[in-house]
Amino acid sequence: MMTFIENYWDALVDMFAEMAPYLLLGFFFAGLLKAFVPKDIYRRHLAPHNMKSVVKAAALGVPLPLCSCGVIPTTVGLKKEGASDGACTSFLIATPQTGVDSIAATYSLMGLPFAVIRPVVALVTAIFGGWLVNRHCEGKHRGHGEDDRGHREEHEDECGEEHCCCHHHDHEHHDHDDDDDGDCCGCHHEEIDESTWWTKFVGSMKYAFVEMLQDVGKWLIIGLLIAALITVAVPAEWLAALHDYKLLNMLIVLLIAIPMYVCATGSIPIAVSLMAKGLTPGAALVLLMAGPAVNSASMLVIGKVFGKRTLWLYILSIVLGAVVFGLGVDYLLPQEWFEVATSSACGGHHEHSLGVMDWIWMGLLVVLLINAFARTYSHSKCIFPCLP
């Protein structure tokens, strides 16, 4: 029993140490992106019912660090501002599958090939899904943008695309009304555009290291705990026996990933651990793409807001794109490209290999996580006044 606990702890620390500096870097750039990219850029470029708006929506969605629950209210807000259904669908697909934070974390645990392939798959799949919706659902909601355009001023006084955080944390932040800045998780960002550069930077760091960690921190920890358990508890021969049945690997992963909620960052250690046990790289890619984008909660909301036809096209594009690219990874790309993913999750006693900087990065991330969780569950301001 003690050996199992020691191996579990070693595997958990190893993965956390590898991810910590890249997560911090990813959150940093995500905060800058949030604060310094004009919030109306999305609305201005996503209204036309054509492929140009679909491609723009996909390209805008790929770097954004929003999870699947956060992207839904954001997209609903874009739709009310006049964005086409095709562009909204493209944005819905691309955004939760990846982001600057998850790309950095993917590189840390899975190597450069996966870090490049993942956003490319998200981009292509999103464009395909938006094209399907424009082609088969065109005209169904065409008048919606014009109907809501008269309310644009009212919406601009609210959260805009930052509505995602408010919606996502609404049940956790009821007592924030008496905060000095009056923010509701992310709503304060609309004021950043009119302030100084320094205020923008401070706001971006608050978003990156408080609000983003409130969004993804819980799922990141859950993903790491599950990944470490898989590493030490699942016999390698279980998945190794299915290694030659690549499509079957992917179908099994889809059955697990679709009903499960896992964010783009939290899915990474799980995929790495499963690869270490014999899961094919292509099946791991399916988990990385389908897991964050398709879950029961998001499907219910999409079906209600955009209609059942759009929902089915949304699911079809994600599943088809993940499987096609997964088969391409397994059959067309050199498998040695993905050996780094297997070696990084083999578990065992590696604590002696951690350097001083590893512990510093881990300690900093732990402090930030505690700060974010304390703010979430105590309904108060950060417990560490020195943090933004």
C-alpha positions in Angstrom: 0.0 0.0 0.0 2.8 2.4 0.9 4.5 1.6 -2.4 1.4 2.5 -4.3 1.0 5.8 -2.5 4.6 6.7 -3.1 4.4 5.9 -6.8 1.1 7.9 -7.0 2.7 10.9 -5.3 5.8 10.7 -7.5 3.7 10.5 -10.7 1.6 13.4 -9.6 4.6 15.6 -8.7 6.4 14.8 -11.9 3.4 15.8 -14.1 2.7 18.9 -12.0 6.4 20.0 -12.2 6.5 19.6 -16.0 3.3 21.6 -16.5 3.8 24.4 -13.9 6.1 26.8 -15.8 4.3 26.4 -19.1 0.9 26.9 -17.4 2.1 30.1 -15.8 3.5 31.3 -19.1 0.2 30.4 -20.9 -1.9 32.1 -18.3 0.3 35.2 -18.6 -0.2 35.5 -22.4 -3.9 34.7 -22.0 -4.3 37.6 -19.7 -2.5 39.9 -22.1 -4.7 38.7 -24.9 -7.8 39.3 -22.9 -6.9 42.9 -21.9 -5.3 44.3 -25.0 -7.4 42.8 -27.8 -10.4 45.2 -28.3 -13.6 43.4 -27.2 -15.7 44.5 -30.2 -13.3 42.9 -32.7 -15.3 39.7 -32.5 -18.6 41.3 -33.2 -17.3 43.4 -36.1 -15.9 40.5 -38.0 -18.4 37.7 -37.4 -21.7 39.1 -38.7 -21.6 38.1 -42.5 -23.1 34.8 -43.5 -20.1 33.6 -45.5 -16.9 31.6 -45.2 -14.9 34.6 -44.3 -16.7 35.1 -41.0 -16.4 31.4 -40.3 -12.6 31.4 -40.8 -12.3 34.6 -38.7 -14.3 33.0 -35.9 -12.1 29.9 -35.9 -8.9 32.0 -36.0 -10.2 34.2 -33.1 -11.4 31.2 -31.1 -8.2 29.1 -31.2 -6.0 31.3 -28.9 -8.8 32.3 -26.5 -8.6 30.6 -23.1 -12.3 29.8 -22.6 -13.6 26.4 -21.5 -16.7 24.8 -23.0 -19.0 26.1 -20.3 -17.5 29.6 -20.6 -17.7 29.8 -24.4 -21.4 29.2 -24.6 -22.7 32.4 -23.0 -19.9 34.2 -24.9 -21.2 32.9 -28.2 -24.8 33.6 -27.3 -23.8 37.2 -26.7 -22.1 37.3 -30.2 -25.2 35.9 -31.7 -27.3 38.6 -30.2 -24.9 41.2 -31.6 -25.5 39.8 -35.1 -22.9 37.1 -35.6 -24.0 34.5 -38.1 -24.8 30.9 -37.0 -21.9 29.6 -39.0 -19.5 31.9 -37.3 -21.0 31.2 -33.9 -20.6 27.4 -34.5 -17.0 27.9 -35.7 -16.3 29.9 -32.6 -18.0 27.3 -30.4 -15.8 24.5 -31.8 -12.4 26.2 -31.9 -12.4 28.0 -28.5 -12.8 25.2 -25.9 -10.6 22.8 -27.8 -7.4 24.8 -27.3 -6.0 28.2 -26.1 -2.7 29.8 -25.5 -2.6 28.2 -22.0 -3.4 24.7 -23.1 -1.0 24.9 -26.1 1.8 25.7 -23.7 0.8 22.9 -21.4 0.5 20.5 -24.3 4.0 21.3 -25.3 5.3 20.7 -21.7 3.9 17.2 -21.4 3.3 16.0 -25.0 6.0 17.7 -27.0 6.1 20.1 -30.0 4.2 17.8 -32.5 1.1 17.7 -30.4 1.4 21.4 -29.5 1.3 22.2 -33.2 -1.2 19.6 -34.3 -3.8 20.5 -31.7 -4.6 24.1 -32.7 -4.4 23.1 -36.4 -7.1 20.4 -35.8 -9.2 22.9 -33.8 -8.9 25.5 -36.7 -9.8 23.0 -39.5 -12.6 21.3 -37.5 -14.1 24.7 -36.6 -14.1 25.9 -40.2 -15.7 22.7 -41.4 -18.4 22.9 -38.7 -19.1 26.5 -39.5 -19.3 25.7 -43.2 -21.8 22.9 -42.5 -24.0 25.2 -40.5 -24.0 27.9 -43.1 -24.8 25.4 -45.8 -27.5 23.5 -44.1 -29.0 26.0 -41.6 -28.7 29.2 -43.7 -31.6 31.6 -43.3 -33.1 29.8 -40.3 -31.8 32.6 -37.9 -30.8 35.2 -40.5 -33.0 38.0 -39.1 -31.8 37.5 -35.5 -28.9 39.9 -35.7 -31.0 42.8 -37.1 -33.7 42.1 -34.4 -31.2 42.5 -31.6 -29.1 45.3 -33.1 -31.3 47.9 -31.5 -30.3 46.5 -28.1 -26.6 46.8 -28.8 -26.1 49.8 -26.5 -27.7 47.8 -23.6 -25.5 44.8 -24.2 -22.4 46.9 -24.3 -23.2 48.2 -20.9 -23.1 44.5 -19.7 -20.3 42.0 -20.0 -20.1 41.5 -23.7 -17.8 38.5 -24.3 -16.8 38.6 -20.7 -20.3 37.4 -19.9 -18.9 33.9 -20.0 -17.1 34.3 -16.6 -20.1 35.9 -15.0 -22.4 33.1 -16.2 -19.9 30.4 -15.3 -19.4 31.7 -11.8 -22.8 33.1 -11.1 -23.6 30.4 -8.6 -20.3 31.0 -6.8 -20.2 34.9 -6.7 -23.5 36.0 -5.4 -21.9 38.0 -2.7 -19.5 40.0 -4.9 -21.9 42.9 -5.3 -20.3 44.7 -2.4 -16.8 44.4 -3.8 -15.1 47.8 -4.3 -14.8 47.4 -8.0 -18.2 45.9 -8.5 -16.9 43.1 -10.7 -18.6 39.9 -11.3 -15.7 37.6 -12.1 -14.8 39.0 -15.5 -17.1 41.9 -16.0 -14.7 44.6 -14.9 -12.7 44.1 -18.1 -15.0 46.4 -20.0 -13.5 49.3 -18.0 -9.9 48.3 -18.8 -10.2 49.6 -22.4 -10.6 53.2 -21.2 -7.8 53.2 -18.6 -4.0 53.4 -18.6 -1.6 50.8 -19.9 -0.6 49.9 -16.3 -4.2 49.4 -15.3 -4.7 47.2 -18.3 -1.7 45.1 -17.4 -2.9 44.8 -13.7 -6.3 43.8 -15.0 -4.8 41.2 -17.3 -2.8 39.6 -14.5 -5.9 39.5 -12.3 -7.8 37.8 -15.1 -4.9 35.4 -15.8 -4.0 34.3 -12.3 -7.3 34.7 -10.4 -10.2 34.4 -12.7 -8.7 31.9 -15.2 -7.6 29.7 -12.3 -11.1 29.9 -10.9 -12.3 28.6 -14.2 -9.8 25.8 -14.9 -8.0 25.2 -11.6 -10.5 22.6 -10.3 -10.5 20.7 -13.6 -6.7 20.9 -13.8 -6.3 19.3 -10.4 -8.9 16.7 -11.2 -7.2 15.9 -14.4 -3.8 15.5 -12.7 -5.3 13.3 -10.0 -6.9 11.0 -12.5 -3.8 11.0 -14.7 -1.6 10.0 -11.7 -4.1 7.2 -10.8 -4.1 5.9 -14.4 -0.3 6.0 -14.4 0.1 3.8 -11.3 -3.1 1.7 -11.2 -4.0 0.8 -14.8 -2.1 -2.2 -16.1 -0.2 -1.4 -19.3 -1.5 -4.5 -21.0 -5.1 -3.4 -20.9 -4.7 -0.7 -23.6 -1.7 -2.3 -25.2 -3.9 -5.2 -26.2 -6.0 -2.7 -28.3 -3.0 -0.8 -29.7 -3.3 -2.3 -33.1 -7.1 -1.5 -33.3 -6.7 2.2 -33.8 -10.2 3.1 -34.8 -11.6 1.0 -31.9 -9.3 3.0 -29.5 -10.8 6.2 -30.8 -14.4 5.0 -30.5 -13.8 3.9 -26.9 -12.3 7.3 -26.1 -15.3 9.1 -27.7 -17.7 7.1 -25.5 -15.8 8.3 -22.5 -15.1 11.8 -23.6 -18.5 12.9 -24.9 -20.5 12.7 -21.6 -17.5 13.8 -19.5 -16.6 17.4 -18.8 -12.9 18.1 -19.0 -11.2 21.4 -19.9 -8.6 21.7 -22.6 -5.8 21.9 -20.0 -7.1 19.2 -17.7 -7.4 16.7 -20.5 -3.6 16.8 -21.2 -2.3 14.7 -18.2 -5.1 12.2 -18.7 -4.2 11.8 -22.4 -0.5 11.4 -21.5 -1.2 8.8 -18.9 -3.4 6.8 -21.2 -0.7 6.9 -23.9 1.8 5.6 -21.4 -0.5 2.6 -20.9 -0.8 1.9 -24.7 -3.4 4.3 -26.1 -2.5 5.4 -29.6 -1.4 9.0 -30.2 -4.4 9.4 -32.6 -6.8 8.3 -29.8 -5.1 10.7 -27.4 -5.7 13.5 -29.9 -9.4 12.5 -30.0 -9.6 12.8 -26.3 -7.9 16.2 -26.4 -10.3 17.5 -29.1 -13.6 15.9 -28.2 -13.4 16.0 -24.5 -13.3 19.8 -24.0 -15.7 20.6 -26.8 -18.5 18.1 -26.4 -20.3 17.4 -23.1 -23.9 17.0 -22.0 -24.2 20.5 -20.6 -22.9 22.3 -23.6 -25.0 20.1 -26.0 -28.2 21.0 -24.1 -27.6 24.7 -24.3 -26.5 24.6 -28.0 -29.6 22.6 -28.9 -31.8 25.1 -27.2 -30.2 28.3 -28.5 -29.2 27.3 -32.0 -31.5 24.4 -32.8 -31.2 20.7 -33.0 -29.9 20.7 -36.6 -27.0 23.0 -35.6 -26.4 20.8 -32.6 -26.0 17.7 -34.7 -23.8 19.4 -37.2 -21.7 20.7 -34.3 -21.2 17.2 -32.9 -20.6 15.7 -36.3 -17.9 18.1 -37.2 -16.1 17.7 -33.9 -16.3 13.9 -33.9 -15.5 13.5 -37.6 -12.6 16.0 -37.4 -11.1 14.4 -34.3 -11.3 10.9 -35.7 -10.0 11.8 -39.2 -7.0 13.7 -37.8 -6.5 11.0 -35.2 -6.2 8.4 -37.9 -3.8 10.6 -39.8 -1.6 10.9 -36.7 -1.6 7.1 -36.3 -1.1 6.1 -39.9 0.7 9.0 -41.6 3.0 10.6 -39.1 6.2 9.1 -37.6 5.3 7.5 -34.3 8.6 8.5 -32.8 7.4 12.0 -32.8 5.1 11.1 -29.9 7.5 9.0 -27.8 8.1 12.0 -25.6 4.5 11.8 -24.4 4.9 8.2 -23.3 8.2 8.8 -21.5 6.9 11.8 -19.6 4.2 9.8 -17.9 5.9 6.5 -17.1 5.7 7.3 -13.4 8.1 6.0 -10.8 10.6 7.6 -8.4 11.8 10.8 -10.1 11.5 13.4 -7.3 15.3 13.5 -7.1 15.5 14.9 -10.6 13.5 18.0 -9.7 15.6 21.2 -9.5 15.2 24.3 -7.4 13.4 26.1 -10.2 10.9 23.2 -10.5 9.9 23.6 -6.9 9.7 27.4 -7.2 7.3 27.2 -10.2 5.2 24.5 -8.5 5.1 26.5 -5.3 4.0 29.7 -7.1 1.3 27.8 -9.0 0.1 26.2 -5.7 -0.1 29.6 -4.1 -2.1 31.0 -7.0 -4.5 28.0 -7.0 -5.1 28.4 -3.2 -5.7 32.1 -3.7 -8.2 31.5 -6.6 -10.0 28.8 -4.7 -10.2 30.9 -1.5 -11.7 33.7 -3.4 -14.2 31.4 -5.1 -15.5 29.6 -2.0 -15.2 32.4 0.6 -17.0 34.9 -1.7 -14.4 37.5 -0.8 -11.4 39.2 -2.2 -8.1 37.4 -2.7 -6.6 36.2 0.6 -3.1 37.2 -0.6 -3.3 41.1 -0.9 -0.1 41.2 -2.9 -1.7 39.2 -5.8 -3.7 41.1 -8.4 
